[in-house]
């Protein structure tokens, strides 16, 4: 079993329902799609369901002769984003989970750990107070490490629009985080 590394060839083989290519696509993108979905929905089971639904829609698109012609990653993220948006329409978003398990607890004093957890909670609350598009740009850019052009592809927006959303989102976060705490509750 030889791994296919060229995204164009991988997509070409997937269009003919080559099982190896489809498995490779799943292996390449499922973990990052899950992490993205989990950061937005905060529920591990729901995030898994959204990833499964995203791949099901991808296969359905391929079967009907549609799907991406290139930029497979952007296509899959677009699907998962739309599924998250549909989920939010049905019910309000839960609190956004930041990965507090990244704290190195052995090297920190308890007061430092508590302080960092409080800061993470403030950021989590603040992210829910900005627009969904601003939140998506900020999560992809700063938590996922995506470039502006990659975000533009996923969101189907211009690079300028993404930069504007990022600027407005960061400005809004700064205003929210600098407000006295009693105003935020």
VMD Tcl script that builds the backbone (N, CA, C; Angstrom):
set m [mol new atoms 555]
animate dup $m
set s [atomselect $m all]
$s set {name element resname resid chain x y z} {
  {N N UNK 1 A 0.840 -1.172 0.000}
  {CA C UNK 1 A 0.000 0.000 0.000}
  {C C UNK 1 A 0.891 1.244 0.000}
  {N N UNK 2 A 0.877 1.992 -1.093}
  {CA C UNK 2 A 1.734 3.153 -1.231}
  {C C UNK 2 A 0.930 4.428 -0.987}
  {N N UNK 3 A 1.462 5.318 -0.162}
  {CA C UNK 3 A 0.772 6.571 0.123}
  {C C UNK 3 A 0.884 7.509 -1.067}
  {N N UNK 4 A -0.226 8.186 -1.355}
  {CA C UNK 4 A -0.267 9.160 -2.433}
  {C C UNK 4 A -0.005 10.522 -1.799}
  {N N UNK 5 A 1.007 11.221 -2.273}
  {CA C UNK 5 A 1.363 12.499 -1.658}
  {C C UNK 5 A 0.881 13.705 -2.461}
  {N N UNK 6 A 0.696 13.564 -3.763}
  {CA C UNK 6 A 0.251 14.679 -4.599}
  {C C UNK 6 A -1.259 14.878 -4.415}
  {N N UNK 7 A -1.686 16.056 -3.907}
  {CA C UNK 7 A -3.117 16.290 -3.667}
  {C C UNK 7 A -3.967 16.148 -4.927}
  {N N UNK 8 A -3.435 16.542 -6.080}
  {CA C UNK 8 A -4.183 16.419 -7.326}
  {C C UNK 8 A -4.449 14.969 -7.686}
  {N N UNK 9 A -3.417 14.128 -7.556}
  {CA C UNK 9 A -3.572 12.699 -7.851}
  {C C UNK 9 A -4.486 12.027 -6.824}
  {N N UNK 10 A -4.361 12.452 -5.576}
  {CA C UNK 10 A -5.203 11.904 -4.516}
  {C C UNK 10 A -6.676 12.184 -4.824}
  {N N UNK 11 A -6.985 13.405 -5.200}
  {CA C UNK 11 A -8.350 13.780 -5.525}
  {C C UNK 11 A -8.832 13.056 -6.786}
  {N N UNK 12 A -7.957 12.921 -7.767}
  {CA C UNK 12 A -8.300 12.207 -8.998}
  {C C UNK 12 A -8.666 10.754 -8.699}
  {N N UNK 13 A -7.865 10.083 -7.877}
  {CA C UNK 13 A -8.152 8.696 -7.514}
  {C C UNK 13 A -9.426 8.608 -6.660}
  {N N UNK 14 A -9.649 9.596 -5.801}
  {CA C UNK 14 A -10.860 9.605 -4.971}
  {C C UNK 14 A -12.107 9.705 -5.837}
  {N N UNK 15 A -12.018 10.446 -6.936}
  {CA C UNK 15 A -13.164 10.579 -7.843}
  {C C UNK 15 A -13.571 9.231 -8.441}
  {N N UNK 16 A -12.620 8.307 -8.545}
  {CA C UNK 16 A -12.947 6.965 -9.048}
  {C C UNK 16 A -13.190 6.002 -7.881}
  {N N UNK 17 A -13.368 6.558 -6.695}
  {CA C UNK 17 A -13.657 5.811 -5.473}
  {C C UNK 17 A -12.596 4.778 -5.134}
  {N N UNK 18 A -11.341 5.145 -5.400}
  {CA C UNK 18 A -10.210 4.317 -5.002}
  {C C UNK 18 A -10.174 4.301 -3.469}
  {N N UNK 19 A -10.334 3.133 -2.875}
  {CA C UNK 19 A -10.422 3.003 -1.417}
  {C C UNK 19 A -9.165 3.500 -0.703}
  {N N UNK 20 A -8.010 3.254 -1.295}
  {CA C UNK 20 A -6.756 3.708 -0.707}
  {C C UNK 20 A -6.708 5.238 -0.667}
  {N N UNK 21 A -7.122 5.872 -1.754}
  {CA C UNK 21 A -7.119 7.341 -1.823}
  {C C UNK 21 A -8.123 7.932 -0.835}
  {N N UNK 22 A -9.304 7.338 -0.760}
  {CA C UNK 22 A -10.312 7.835 0.181}
  {C C UNK 22 A -9.836 7.685 1.624}
  {N N UNK 23 A -9.194 6.551 1.911}
  {CA C UNK 23 A -8.632 6.346 3.252}
  {C C UNK 23 A -7.540 7.358 3.563}
  {N N UNK 24 A -6.709 7.638 2.565}
  {CA C UNK 24 A -5.632 8.624 2.732}
  {C C UNK 24 A -6.207 10.015 3.019}
  {N N UNK 25 A -7.263 10.379 2.295}
  {CA C UNK 25 A -7.919 11.681 2.522}
  {C C UNK 25 A -8.451 11.737 3.949}
  {N N UNK 26 A -9.093 10.667 4.380}
  {CA C UNK 26 A -9.622 10.632 5.746}
  {C C UNK 26 A -8.485 10.767 6.759}
  {N N UNK 27 A -7.422 10.003 6.553}
  {CA C UNK 27 A -6.278 10.058 7.473}
  {C C UNK 27 A -5.643 11.444 7.512}
  {N N UNK 28 A -5.572 12.090 6.374}
  {CA C UNK 28 A -4.937 13.410 6.296}
  {C C UNK 28 A -5.745 14.495 6.998}
  {N N UNK 29 A -7.069 14.440 6.886}
  {CA C UNK 29 A -7.878 15.581 7.304}
  {C C UNK 29 A -8.799 15.353 8.498}
  {N N UNK 30 A -9.073 14.116 8.875}
  {CA C UNK 30 A -10.076 13.891 9.916}
  {C C UNK 30 A -9.688 14.479 11.272}
  {N N UNK 31 A -8.429 14.351 11.670}
  {CA C UNK 31 A -8.025 14.874 12.982}
  {C C UNK 31 A -8.146 16.391 13.056}
  {N N UNK 32 A -7.704 17.085 12.015}
  {CA C UNK 32 A -7.783 18.549 12.044}
  {C C UNK 32 A -9.231 19.024 11.924}
  {N N UNK 33 A -10.054 18.310 11.157}
  {CA C UNK 33 A -11.476 18.669 11.073}
  {C C UNK 33 A -12.157 18.451 12.425}
  {N N UNK 34 A -11.799 17.366 13.096}
  {CA C UNK 34 A -12.361 17.096 14.422}
  {C C UNK 34 A -11.963 18.210 15.401}
  {N N UNK 35 A -10.687 18.571 15.413}
  {CA C UNK 35 A -10.215 19.617 16.331}
  {C C UNK 35 A -10.946 20.934 16.063}
  {N N UNK 36 A -11.115 21.246 14.787}
  {CA C UNK 36 A -11.820 22.481 14.402}
  {C C UNK 36 A -13.276 22.423 14.882}
  {N N UNK 37 A -13.945 21.314 14.625}
  {CA C UNK 37 A -15.345 21.177 15.027}
  {C C UNK 37 A -15.473 21.217 16.549}
  {N N UNK 38 A -14.575 20.521 17.239}
  {CA C UNK 38 A -14.646 20.483 18.700}
  {C C UNK 38 A -14.464 21.875 19.307}
  {N N UNK 39 A -13.557 22.646 18.744}
  {CA C UNK 39 A -13.346 24.005 19.259}
  {C C UNK 39 A -14.596 24.856 19.110}
  {N N UNK 40 A -15.399 24.547 18.118}
  {CA C UNK 40 A -16.615 25.334 17.896}
  {C C UNK 40 A -17.828 24.807 18.638}
  {N N UNK 41 A -17.966 23.498 18.755}
  {CA C UNK 41 A -19.172 22.949 19.377}
  {C C UNK 41 A -18.965 22.513 20.813}
  {N N UNK 42 A -17.713 22.249 21.228}
  {CA C UNK 42 A -17.419 21.918 22.618}
  {C C UNK 42 A -17.940 20.573 23.082}
  {N N UNK 43 A -18.334 19.707 22.157}
  {CA C UNK 43 A -18.881 18.410 22.514}
  {C C UNK 43 A -18.187 17.358 21.654}
  {N N UNK 44 A -17.440 16.427 22.278}
  {CA C UNK 44 A -16.672 15.463 21.482}
  {C C UNK 44 A -17.528 14.579 20.567}
  {N N UNK 45 A -18.666 14.127 21.056}
  {CA C UNK 45 A -19.525 13.265 20.232}
  {C C UNK 45 A -20.099 14.035 19.047}
  {N N UNK 46 A -20.543 15.261 19.303}
  {CA C UNK 46 A -21.084 16.083 18.220}
  {C C UNK 46 A -19.998 16.396 17.197}
  {N N UNK 47 A -18.780 16.669 17.661}
  {CA C UNK 47 A -17.670 16.940 16.742}
  {C C UNK 47 A -17.397 15.726 15.862}
  {N N UNK 48 A -17.412 14.521 16.455}
  {CA C UNK 48 A -17.228 13.293 15.669}
  {C C UNK 48 A -18.338 13.131 14.637}
  {N N UNK 49 A -19.573 13.407 15.056}
  {CA C UNK 49 A -20.710 13.302 14.138}
  {C C UNK 49 A -20.582 14.285 12.979}
  {N N UNK 50 A -20.117 15.483 13.267}
  {CA C UNK 50 A -19.948 16.486 12.222}
  {C C UNK 50 A -18.868 16.074 11.223}
  {N N UNK 51 A -17.786 15.492 11.708}
  {CA C UNK 51 A -16.724 15.019 10.814}
  {C C UNK 51 A -17.258 13.897 9.929}
  {N N UNK 52 A -17.986 12.972 10.537}
  {CA C UNK 52 A -18.562 11.872 9.752}
  {C C UNK 52 A -19.511 12.420 8.679}
  {N N UNK 53 A -20.334 13.375 9.057}
  {CA C UNK 53 A -21.265 13.977 8.102}
  {C C UNK 53 A -20.515 14.727 7.005}
  {N N UNK 54 A -19.421 15.391 7.348}
  {CA C UNK 54 A -18.625 16.112 6.346}
  {C C UNK 54 A -18.070 15.141 5.304}
  {N N UNK 55 A -17.539 14.014 5.755}
  {CA C UNK 55 A -17.002 13.036 4.802}
  {C C UNK 55 A -18.122 12.366 4.000}
  {N N UNK 56 A -19.267 12.182 4.627}
  {CA C UNK 56 A -20.404 11.622 3.905}
  {C C UNK 56 A -20.839 12.583 2.786}
  {N N UNK 57 A -20.879 13.875 3.081}
  {CA C UNK 57 A -21.245 14.861 2.053}
  {C C UNK 57 A -20.192 14.934 0.951}
  {N N UNK 58 A -18.935 14.799 1.329}
  {CA C UNK 58 A -17.853 14.783 0.342}
  {C C UNK 58 A -18.036 13.605 -0.614}
  {N N UNK 59 A -18.298 12.421 -0.072}
  {CA C UNK 59 A -18.504 11.234 -0.907}
  {C C UNK 59 A -19.746 11.372 -1.786}
  {N N UNK 60 A -20.795 11.940 -1.235}
  {CA C UNK 60 A -22.028 12.149 -1.996}
  {C C UNK 60 A -21.772 13.106 -3.165}
  {N N UNK 61 A -20.985 14.146 -2.904}
  {CA C UNK 61 A -20.647 15.100 -3.969}
  {C C UNK 61 A -19.834 14.411 -5.058}
  {N N UNK 62 A -18.874 13.585 -4.660}
  {CA C UNK 62 A -18.073 12.850 -5.644}
  {C C UNK 62 A -18.951 11.913 -6.468}
  {N N UNK 63 A -19.882 11.245 -5.809}
  {CA C UNK 63 A -20.759 10.294 -6.485}
  {C C UNK 63 A -21.619 10.981 -7.541}
  {N N UNK 64 A -22.032 12.213 -7.251}
  {CA C UNK 64 A -22.882 12.941 -8.202}
  {C C UNK 64 A -22.064 13.715 -9.231}
  {N N UNK 65 A -20.739 13.518 -9.221}
  {CA C UNK 65 A -19.890 14.190 -10.195}
  {C C UNK 65 A -19.438 15.578 -9.764}
  {N N UNK 66 A -19.763 15.953 -8.544}
  {CA C UNK 66 A -19.376 17.267 -8.028}
  {C C UNK 66 A -18.138 17.174 -7.158}
  {N N UNK 67 A -18.088 18.042 -6.183}
  {CA C UNK 67 A -16.948 18.055 -5.275}
  {C C UNK 67 A -15.858 18.986 -5.760}
  {N N UNK 68 A -14.772 18.997 -5.050}
  {CA C UNK 68 A -13.705 19.950 -5.387}
  {C C UNK 68 A -12.923 19.519 -6.625}
  {N N UNK 69 A -12.442 20.524 -7.341}
  {CA C UNK 69 A -11.529 20.237 -8.449}
  {C C UNK 69 A -10.096 20.419 -7.977}
  {N N UNK 70 A -9.932 21.217 -6.946}
  {CA C UNK 70 A -8.646 21.406 -6.275}
  {C C UNK 70 A -8.944 21.942 -4.872}
  {N N UNK 71 A -7.931 22.214 -4.095}
  {CA C UNK 71 A -8.096 22.752 -2.733}
  {C C UNK 71 A -9.020 21.873 -1.881}
  {N N UNK 72 A -8.698 20.599 -1.811}
  {CA C UNK 72 A -9.497 19.634 -1.063}
  {C C UNK 72 A -9.653 20.036 0.404}
  {N N UNK 73 A -8.572 20.482 1.033}
  {CA C UNK 73 A -8.645 20.872 2.439}
  {C C UNK 73 A -9.644 22.007 2.633}
  {N N UNK 74 A -9.585 23.011 1.785}
  {CA C UNK 74 A -10.523 24.132 1.891}
  {C C UNK 74 A -11.958 23.652 1.698}
  {N N UNK 75 A -12.155 22.733 0.765}
  {CA C UNK 75 A -13.487 22.188 0.502}
  {C C UNK 75 A -14.035 21.480 1.747}
  {N N UNK 76 A -13.221 20.633 2.364}
  {CA C UNK 76 A -13.664 19.899 3.556}
  {C C UNK 76 A -13.939 20.839 4.728}
  {N N UNK 77 A -13.101 21.859 4.893}
  {CA C UNK 77 A -13.333 22.817 5.978}
  {C C UNK 77 A -14.594 23.630 5.722}
  {N N UNK 78 A -14.904 23.892 4.467}
  {CA C UNK 78 A -16.123 24.617 4.125}
  {C C UNK 78 A -17.332 23.779 4.530}
  {N N UNK 79 A -17.272 22.484 4.238}
  {CA C UNK 79 A -18.374 21.591 4.620}
  {C C UNK 79 A -18.545 21.591 6.137}
  {N N UNK 80 A -17.454 21.408 6.878}
  {CA C UNK 80 A -17.559 21.320 8.339}
  {C C UNK 80 A -18.030 22.650 8.918}
  {N N UNK 81 A -17.582 23.749 8.339}
  {CA C UNK 81 A -18.043 25.063 8.805}
  {C C UNK 81 A -19.550 25.204 8.596}
  {N N UNK 82 A -20.038 24.783 7.430}
  {CA C UNK 82 A -21.479 24.866 7.165}
  {C C UNK 82 A -22.266 23.979 8.123}
  {N N UNK 83 A -21.740 22.811 8.436}
  {CA C UNK 83 A -22.405 21.931 9.392}
  {C C UNK 83 A -22.445 22.559 10.787}
  {N N UNK 84 A -21.356 23.205 11.186}
  {CA C UNK 84 A -21.316 23.895 12.487}
  {C C UNK 84 A -22.340 25.024 12.501}
  {N N UNK 85 A -22.407 25.774 11.415}
  {CA C UNK 85 A -23.381 26.872 11.314}
  {C C UNK 85 A -24.795 26.328 11.427}
  {N N UNK 86 A -25.084 25.222 10.743}
  {CA C UNK 86 A -26.411 24.604 10.840}
  {C C UNK 86 A -26.707 24.165 12.274}
  {N N UNK 87 A -25.702 23.642 12.961}
  {CA C UNK 87 A -25.871 23.229 14.351}
  {C C UNK 87 A -26.213 24.430 15.225}
  {N N UNK 88 A -25.518 25.556 15.010}
  {CA C UNK 88 A -25.786 26.770 15.784}
  {C C UNK 88 A -27.186 27.306 15.521}
  {N N UNK 89 A -27.670 27.125 14.301}
  {CA C UNK 89 A -29.023 27.601 13.988}
  {C C UNK 89 A -30.068 26.812 14.772}
  {N N UNK 90 A -29.792 25.537 14.994}
  {CA C UNK 90 A -30.736 24.695 15.731}
  {C C UNK 90 A -30.683 24.952 17.233}
  {N N UNK 91 A -29.510 25.269 17.741}
  {CA C UNK 91 A -29.354 25.521 19.175}
  {C C UNK 91 A -28.198 26.486 19.384}
  {N N UNK 92 A -28.229 27.272 20.462}
  {CA C UNK 92 A -27.146 28.224 20.692}
  {C C UNK 92 A -25.817 27.521 20.952}
  {N N UNK 93 A -24.707 28.187 20.617}
  {CA C UNK 93 A -23.400 27.554 20.818}
  {C C UNK 93 A -23.075 27.379 22.296}
  {N N UNK 94 A -22.428 26.261 22.642}
  {CA C UNK 94 A -21.992 26.049 24.023}
  {C C UNK 94 A -20.738 26.871 24.289}
  {N N UNK 95 A -20.300 26.922 25.542}
  {CA C UNK 95 A -19.060 27.642 25.824}
  {C C UNK 95 A -17.899 27.045 25.025}
  {N N UNK 96 A -17.090 27.906 24.451}
  {CA C UNK 96 A -15.950 27.469 23.653}
  {C C UNK 96 A -14.858 26.956 24.572}
  {N N UNK 97 A -14.355 25.758 24.293}
  {CA C UNK 97 A -13.324 25.141 25.122}
  {C C UNK 97 A -11.943 25.520 24.602}
  {N N UNK 98 A -11.134 26.090 25.443}
  {CA C UNK 98 A -9.733 26.287 25.106}
  {C C UNK 98 A -8.980 25.099 25.678}
  {N N UNK 99 A -7.875 24.760 25.096}
  {CA C UNK 99 A -7.162 23.562 25.518}
  {C C UNK 99 A -6.299 23.857 26.739}
  {N N UNK 100 A -6.932 23.771 27.894}
  {CA C UNK 100 A -6.223 24.037 29.140}
  {C C UNK 100 A -5.261 22.918 29.509}
  {N N UNK 101 A -5.415 21.755 28.845}
  {CA C UNK 101 A -4.522 20.647 29.144}
  {C C UNK 101 A -3.106 20.910 28.646}
  {N N UNK 102 A -2.925 21.985 27.888}
  {CA C UNK 102 A -1.584 22.343 27.421}
  {C C UNK 102 A -0.754 23.008 28.511}
  {N N UNK 103 A -1.397 23.340 29.621}
  {CA C UNK 103 A -0.657 23.948 30.723}
  {C C UNK 103 A 0.331 22.925 31.277}
  {N N UNK 104 A 1.513 23.367 31.536}
  {CA C UNK 104 A 2.521 22.483 32.120}
  {C C UNK 104 A 2.420 22.613 33.632}
  {N N UNK 105 A 1.573 21.799 34.218}
  {CA C UNK 105 A 1.263 21.936 35.634}
  {C C UNK 105 A 2.430 21.614 36.551}
  {N N UNK 106 A 3.360 20.759 36.096}
  {CA C UNK 106 A 4.466 20.416 36.988}
  {C C UNK 106 A 5.386 21.620 37.236}
  {N N UNK 107 A 5.489 22.498 36.245}
  {CA C UNK 107 A 6.418 23.615 36.344}
  {C C UNK 107 A 5.787 24.887 36.902}
  {N N UNK 108 A 4.499 24.841 37.238}
  {CA C UNK 108 A 3.825 26.055 37.665}
  {C C UNK 108 A 3.331 25.967 39.102}
  {N N UNK 109 A 3.282 27.113 39.702}
  {CA C UNK 109 A 2.704 27.234 41.030}
  {C C UNK 109 A 1.183 27.187 40.892}
  {N N UNK 110 A 0.475 26.733 41.925}
  {CA C UNK 110 A -0.989 26.673 41.852}
  {C C UNK 110 A -1.628 28.026 41.511}
  {N N UNK 111 A -1.099 29.106 42.045}
  {CA C UNK 111 A -1.656 30.432 41.760}
  {C C UNK 111 A -1.528 30.775 40.280}
  {N N UNK 112 A -0.411 30.365 39.654}
  {CA C UNK 112 A -0.220 30.611 38.223}
  {C C UNK 112 A -1.214 29.808 37.399}
  {N N UNK 113 A -1.435 28.564 37.802}
  {CA C UNK 113 A -2.378 27.710 37.080}
  {C C UNK 113 A -3.779 28.303 37.147}
  {N N UNK 114 A -4.201 28.722 38.335}
  {CA C UNK 114 A -5.523 29.314 38.509}
  {C C UNK 114 A -5.634 30.591 37.680}
  {N N UNK 115 A -4.607 31.402 37.702}
  {CA C UNK 115 A -4.613 32.647 36.934}
  {C C UNK 115 A -4.756 32.373 35.437}
  {N N UNK 116 A -4.007 31.399 34.927}
  {CA C UNK 116 A -4.098 31.059 33.507}
  {C C UNK 116 A -5.468 30.503 33.155}
  {N N UNK 117 A -6.048 29.708 34.043}
  {CA C UNK 117 A -7.379 29.156 33.790}
  {C C UNK 117 A -8.422 30.273 33.770}
  {N N UNK 118 A -8.268 31.260 34.655}
  {CA C UNK 118 A -9.192 32.391 34.669}
  {C C UNK 118 A -9.059 33.209 33.387}
  {N N UNK 119 A -7.823 33.402 32.933}
  {CA C UNK 119 A -7.602 34.136 31.682}
  {C C UNK 119 A -8.206 33.386 30.501}
  {N N UNK 120 A -8.032 32.069 30.475}
  {CA C UNK 120 A -8.604 31.252 29.396}
  {C C UNK 120 A -10.125 31.349 29.403}
  {N N UNK 121 A -10.709 31.368 30.598}
  {CA C UNK 121 A -12.160 31.495 30.710}
  {C C UNK 121 A -12.627 32.849 30.184}
  {N N UNK 122 A -11.885 33.900 30.495}
  {CA C UNK 122 A -12.231 35.233 29.989}
  {C C UNK 122 A -12.170 35.277 28.464}
  {N N UNK 123 A -11.129 34.691 27.889}
  {CA C UNK 123 A -10.986 34.665 26.433}
  {C C UNK 123 A -12.117 33.851 25.813}
  {N N UNK 124 A -12.436 32.716 26.417}
  {CA C UNK 124 A -13.531 31.857 25.933}
  {C C UNK 124 A -14.834 32.640 25.895}
  {N N UNK 125 A -15.138 33.349 26.973}
  {CA C UNK 125 A -16.376 34.160 27.020}
  {C C UNK 125 A -16.329 35.272 25.983}
  {N N UNK 126 A -15.188 35.911 25.858}
  {CA C UNK 126 A -15.058 37.019 24.905}
  {C C UNK 126 A -15.248 36.537 23.468}
  {N N UNK 127 A -14.739 35.360 23.151}
  {CA C UNK 127 A -14.897 34.827 21.791}
  {C C UNK 127 A -16.372 34.633 21.441}
  {N N UNK 128 A -17.196 34.348 22.424}
  {CA C UNK 128 A -18.624 34.176 22.160}
  {C C UNK 128 A -19.350 35.500 21.990}
  {N N UNK 129 A -18.689 36.584 22.285}
  {CA C UNK 129 A -19.327 37.892 22.155}
  {C C UNK 129 A -19.011 38.581 20.830}
  {N N UNK 130 A -18.127 37.998 20.037}
  {CA C UNK 130 A -17.841 38.574 18.719}
  {C C UNK 130 A -18.644 37.800 17.671}
  {N N UNK 131 A -18.650 38.296 16.438}
  {CA C UNK 131 A -19.462 37.649 15.405}
  {C C UNK 131 A -18.899 36.267 15.069}
  {N N UNK 132 A -19.741 35.366 14.568}
  {CA C UNK 132 A -19.259 34.026 14.191}
  {C C UNK 132 A -18.139 34.073 13.146}
  {N N UNK 133 A -18.226 34.982 12.169}
  {CA C UNK 133 A -17.160 35.077 11.163}
  {C C UNK 133 A -15.852 35.538 11.786}
  {N N UNK 134 A -15.919 36.523 12.678}
  {CA C UNK 134 A -14.709 36.990 13.348}
  {C C UNK 134 A -14.122 35.863 14.186}
  {N N UNK 135 A -14.977 35.127 14.893}
  {CA C UNK 135 A -14.519 34.005 15.721}
  {C C UNK 135 A -13.852 32.946 14.850}
  {N N UNK 136 A -14.451 32.634 13.685}
  {CA C UNK 136 A -13.870 31.619 12.800}
  {C C UNK 136 A -12.490 32.045 12.319}
  {N N UNK 137 A -12.356 33.310 11.907}
  {CA C UNK 137 A -11.056 33.804 11.444}
  {C C UNK 137 A -10.024 33.722 12.563}
  {N N UNK 138 A -10.377 34.166 13.744}
  {CA C UNK 138 A -9.432 34.191 14.864}
  {C C UNK 138 A -9.038 32.779 15.288}
  {N N UNK 139 A -10.002 31.859 15.336}
  {CA C UNK 139 A -9.684 30.469 15.704}
  {C C UNK 139 A -8.759 29.845 14.666}
  {N N UNK 140 A -9.094 30.007 13.383}
  {CA C UNK 140 A -8.247 29.418 12.344}
  {C C UNK 140 A -6.865 30.052 12.317}
  {N N UNK 141 A -6.807 31.357 12.471}
  {CA C UNK 141 A -5.526 32.070 12.356}
  {C C UNK 141 A -4.618 31.818 13.557}
  {N N UNK 142 A -5.176 31.964 14.756}
  {CA C UNK 142 A -4.317 31.962 15.945}
  {C C UNK 142 A -4.312 30.643 16.720}
  {N N UNK 143 A -5.376 29.875 16.647}
  {CA C UNK 143 A -5.380 28.588 17.345}
  {C C UNK 143 A -4.990 27.438 16.415}
  {N N UNK 144 A -5.365 27.543 15.139}
  {CA C UNK 144 A -5.021 26.503 14.179}
  {C C UNK 144 A -3.751 26.828 13.386}
  {N N UNK 145 A -3.340 28.105 13.360}
  {CA C UNK 145 A -2.111 28.489 12.674}
  {C C UNK 145 A -2.231 28.586 11.165}
  {N N UNK 146 A -3.426 28.833 10.657}
  {CA C UNK 146 A -3.632 28.929 9.212}
  {C C UNK 146 A -3.165 30.282 8.684}
  {N N UNK 147 A -2.815 30.310 7.400}
  {CA C UNK 147 A -2.467 31.574 6.744}
  {C C UNK 147 A -3.749 32.294 6.335}
  {N N UNK 148 A -3.620 33.573 6.054}
  {CA C UNK 148 A -4.767 34.364 5.630}
  {C C UNK 148 A -5.359 33.827 4.330}
  {N N UNK 149 A -4.505 33.410 3.402}
  {CA C UNK 149 A -5.015 32.894 2.126}
  {C C UNK 149 A -5.762 31.572 2.312}
  {N N UNK 150 A -5.303 30.710 3.217}
  {CA C UNK 150 A -6.015 29.453 3.494}
  {C C UNK 150 A -7.394 29.737 4.093}
  {N N UNK 151 A -7.453 30.701 4.996}
  {CA C UNK 151 A -8.729 31.071 5.611}
  {C C UNK 151 A -9.670 31.642 4.554}
  {N N UNK 152 A -9.141 32.464 3.668}
  {CA C UNK 152 A -9.955 33.053 2.604}
  {C C UNK 152 A -10.574 31.965 1.729}
  {N N UNK 153 A -9.799 30.927 1.425}
  {CA C UNK 153 A -10.314 29.811 0.627}
  {C C UNK 153 A -11.453 29.106 1.348}
  {N N UNK 154 A -11.256 28.792 2.611}
  {CA C UNK 154 A -12.269 28.071 3.373}
  {C C UNK 154 A -13.547 28.897 3.509}
  {N N UNK 155 A -13.401 30.174 3.763}
  {CA C UNK 155 A -14.557 31.031 3.988}
  {C C UNK 155 A -15.153 31.570 2.691}
  {N N UNK 156 A -14.472 31.292 1.577}
  {CA C UNK 156 A -14.890 31.800 0.273}
  {C C UNK 156 A -15.028 33.324 0.305}
  {N N UNK 157 A -14.004 33.961 0.839}
  {CA C UNK 157 A -13.933 35.417 0.954}
  {C C UNK 157 A -12.599 35.873 0.392}
  {N N UNK 158 A -12.496 37.165 0.139}
  {CA C UNK 158 A -11.222 37.710 -0.323}
  {C C UNK 158 A -10.253 37.800 0.855}
  {N N UNK 159 A -8.977 37.863 0.541}
  {CA C UNK 159 A -7.963 38.007 1.590}
  {C C UNK 159 A -8.199 39.304 2.361}
  {N N UNK 160 A -8.572 40.358 1.654}
  {CA C UNK 160 A -8.861 41.640 2.305}
  {C C UNK 160 A -10.009 41.529 3.297}
  {N N UNK 161 A -11.033 40.783 2.919}
  {CA C UNK 161 A -12.182 40.584 3.805}
  {C C UNK 161 A -11.772 39.814 5.060}
  {N N UNK 162 A -10.934 38.799 4.883}
  {CA C UNK 162 A -10.450 38.017 6.025}
  {C C UNK 162 A -9.616 38.896 6.951}
  {N N UNK 163 A -8.742 39.704 6.364}
  {CA C UNK 163 A -7.915 40.604 7.183}
  {C C UNK 163 A -8.787 41.595 7.936}
  {N N UNK 164 A -9.847 42.088 7.284}
  {CA C UNK 164 A -10.759 43.032 7.945}
  {C C UNK 164 A -11.489 42.340 9.101}
  {N N UNK 165 A -11.961 41.102 8.884}
  {CA C UNK 165 A -12.633 40.354 9.945}
  {C C UNK 165 A -11.679 40.114 11.119}
  {N N UNK 166 A -10.433 39.775 10.801}
  {CA C UNK 166 A -9.437 39.542 11.845}
  {C C UNK 166 A -9.195 40.831 12.628}
  {N N UNK 167 A -9.027 41.933 11.926}
  {CA C UNK 167 A -8.767 43.221 12.593}
  {C C UNK 167 A -9.942 43.606 13.490}
  {N N UNK 168 A -11.171 43.527 12.949}
  {CA C UNK 168 A -12.357 43.887 13.741}
  {C C UNK 168 A -12.539 42.929 14.920}
  {N N UNK 169 A -12.293 41.637 14.687}
  {CA C UNK 169 A -12.428 40.658 15.764}
  {C C UNK 169 A -11.441 40.884 16.895}
  {N N UNK 170 A -10.183 41.142 16.531}
  {CA C UNK 170 A -9.169 41.403 17.561}
  {C C UNK 170 A -9.467 42.698 18.316}
  {N N UNK 171 A -9.940 43.715 17.599}
  {CA C UNK 171 A -10.291 44.983 18.249}
  {C C UNK 171 A -11.462 44.770 19.217}
  {N N UNK 172 A -12.457 43.984 18.779}
  {CA C UNK 172 A -13.600 43.701 19.646}
  {C C UNK 172 A -13.168 42.899 20.869}
  {N N UNK 173 A -12.302 41.902 20.667}
  {CA C UNK 173 A -11.794 41.126 21.806}
  {C C UNK 173 A -11.042 42.012 22.785}
  {N N UNK 174 A -10.235 42.911 22.251}
  {CA C UNK 174 A -9.484 43.816 23.125}
  {C C UNK 174 A -10.430 44.686 23.949}
  {N N UNK 175 A -11.473 45.230 23.299}
  {CA C UNK 175 A -12.453 46.048 24.034}
  {C C UNK 175 A -13.147 45.217 25.111}
  {N N UNK 176 A -13.567 44.018 24.746}
  {CA C UNK 176 A -14.288 43.153 25.692}
  {C C UNK 176 A -13.392 42.783 26.868}
  {N N UNK 177 A -12.160 42.406 26.573}
  {CA C UNK 177 A -11.253 41.971 27.637}
  {C C UNK 177 A -10.789 43.114 28.521}
  {N N UNK 178 A -10.864 44.335 28.020}
  {CA C UNK 178 A -10.453 45.485 28.829}
  {C C UNK 178 A -11.608 46.102 29.603}
  {N N UNK 179 A -12.847 45.595 29.392}
  {CA C UNK 179 A -13.997 46.081 30.158}
  {C C UNK 179 A -13.880 45.588 31.597}
  {N N UNK 180 A -14.419 46.361 32.538}
  {CA C UNK 180 A -14.479 45.832 33.913}
  {C C UNK 180 A -15.306 44.548 33.929}
  {N N UNK 181 A -14.927 43.563 34.736}
  {CA C UNK 181 A -15.525 42.233 34.742}
  {C C UNK 181 A -17.030 42.236 35.018}
  {N N UNK 182 A -17.514 43.138 35.871}
  {CA C UNK 182 A -18.929 43.106 36.194}
  {C C UNK 182 A -19.787 43.474 34.992}
  {N N UNK 183 A -19.253 44.214 33.995}
  {CA C UNK 183 A -20.025 44.553 32.803}
  {C C UNK 183 A -20.185 43.354 31.884}
  {N N UNK 184 A -19.282 42.382 31.925}
  {CA C UNK 184 A -19.314 41.234 31.040}
  {C C UNK 184 A -20.329 40.189 31.496}
  {N N UNK 185 A -20.782 40.229 32.698}
  {CA C UNK 185 A -21.653 39.170 33.204}
  {C C UNK 185 A -23.074 39.536 33.127}
}
mol reanalyze $m
mol bondsrecalc $m
mol representation Tube
mol addrep $m
